[in-house]
Amino acid sequence: MTDKLPGLHMRIPPQPITERSVPKPVRKPETGGPAFQEILKSKLETSTLKFSGHAQARLRLRNIQLDAEQLGKLEQAVEKAAAKGSRDTLVVMDGNAFVVSVRNRTVITVVDRASAKENVFTQIDSAVLTD
């Protein structure tokens, strides 16, 4: 003798997914100040350089903030590399290393001094050391 619960043999037909059945994403509360992306975007609007998503993440992660003067120095370094025919360059500035695609004027990644120890930078054809 087997005990069966009534209704277990019945299948429930699949229900269509509606807006009500999909939970809304939870938004984190605002911190009161502008978001990092907004600050970076405003600085980059006047710049000829772009920052890849990876580079933006590294800036945030390593708490590296570039002011207008530093951004200008980075642009000048890229211009110097371009004048020499460079395609991908390593720019060392204020203890930070920036790998930049000269052709695209795009910063590919950023490494701070603490993270740069014993690192090897590959796929570059030049380096620019700024003062």
C-alpha positions in Angstrom: 0.0 0.0 0.0 1.4 3.3 -1.0 0.3 6.7 0.3 -0.1 9.2 -2.4 -0.9 12.8 -1.9 -3.7 13.9 -4.2 -2.7 16.2 -7.0 1.1 15.2 -7.2 0.6 13.5 -10.5 -0.8 16.6 -12.1 1.5 18.9 -14.0 1.3 22.7 -13.6 1.4 24.4 -17.0 4.2 26.9 -17.5 3.2 30.5 -16.8 4.3 33.2 -19.2 6.8 35.7 -17.9 5.3 39.1 -17.3 6.7 42.3 -16.0 5.1 41.6 -12.6 6.8 38.2 -12.4 10.3 39.5 -13.0 11.8 41.2 -9.9 13.1 44.7 -10.3 16.8 45.3 -9.7 17.6 46.8 -6.3 19.3 50.1 -6.6 21.9 51.1 -4.2 21.4 54.3 -2.3 23.1 57.4 -3.6 26.2 58.5 -1.7 25.4 62.1 -2.1 28.3 62.9 -4.4 28.7 62.5 -8.2 29.4 58.9 -9.4 32.9 58.0 -10.4 31.8 57.5 -14.0 30.3 61.0 -14.1 33.5 62.6 -12.8 35.7 60.7 -15.2 33.4 61.5 -18.1 33.5 65.2 -17.3 37.3 65.2 -17.3 37.5 63.2 -20.4 35.1 65.4 -22.4 37.9 67.9 -22.8 40.5 65.3 -23.4 41.6 63.7 -26.7 42.2 60.5 -24.8 39.6 57.8 -24.1 39.7 55.3 -21.3 38.7 51.7 -21.9 36.3 50.1 -19.5 39.2 48.0 -18.1 41.2 51.2 -17.5 38.3 52.9 -15.8 37.8 49.9 -13.6 41.5 50.0 -12.7 41.4 53.7 -11.9 38.5 53.0 -9.5 40.0 49.9 -8.0 43.4 51.5 -7.3 41.9 54.9 -6.3 43.8 56.7 -8.9 42.4 60.2 -9.7 43.8 62.3 -12.5 43.5 66.1 -12.4 43.5 68.3 -15.5 47.3 68.8 -15.3 48.0 65.1 -15.1 45.6 64.4 -18.0 47.4 67.1 -20.0 50.8 65.4 -19.3 49.4 62.1 -20.3 48.1 63.5 -23.6 51.5 65.2 -24.3 53.3 61.9 -23.7 50.9 60.1 -26.1 51.6 62.9 -28.7 55.3 62.4 -28.3 54.9 58.6 -28.8 52.8 59.3 -31.9 55.4 61.6 -33.3 57.9 58.8 -33.1 55.6 56.3 -34.9 54.6 54.3 -31.8 51.5 52.1 -31.9 51.3 51.1 -28.2 53.2 52.8 -25.5 53.8 52.7 -21.8 53.6 56.1 -20.1 55.1 56.3 -16.6 53.8 59.3 -14.8 53.6 60.2 -11.1 54.3 56.6 -10.0 51.5 55.2 -12.3 51.9 53.3 -15.5 49.5 53.7 -18.4 49.4 51.4 -21.4 48.0 53.4 -24.3 46.9 52.5 -27.8 48.5 55.5 -29.6 46.5 54.9 -32.8 43.2 54.9 -31.0 44.2 57.4 -28.3 42.8 55.0 -25.8 44.2 54.1 -22.3 44.1 50.4 -22.1 45.1 49.8 -18.5 46.5 51.6 -15.5 48.8 50.2 -12.9 49.8 52.0 -9.7 53.3 51.8 -8.2 52.3 49.2 -5.6 50.8 46.9 -8.2 53.6 47.5 -10.7 56.3 45.7 -8.8 57.8 42.8 -10.7 55.2 43.3 -13.5 56.2 42.9 -17.1 54.6 45.1 -19.7 54.2 43.3 -23.1 52.9 44.3 -26.5 54.2 47.8 -26.3 56.7 49.3 -28.7 57.7 52.4 -26.7 57.8 53.9 -23.3 57.5 57.6 -22.3 58.7 58.8 -18.9 57.2 62.0 -17.8 58.5 64.5 -15.3 
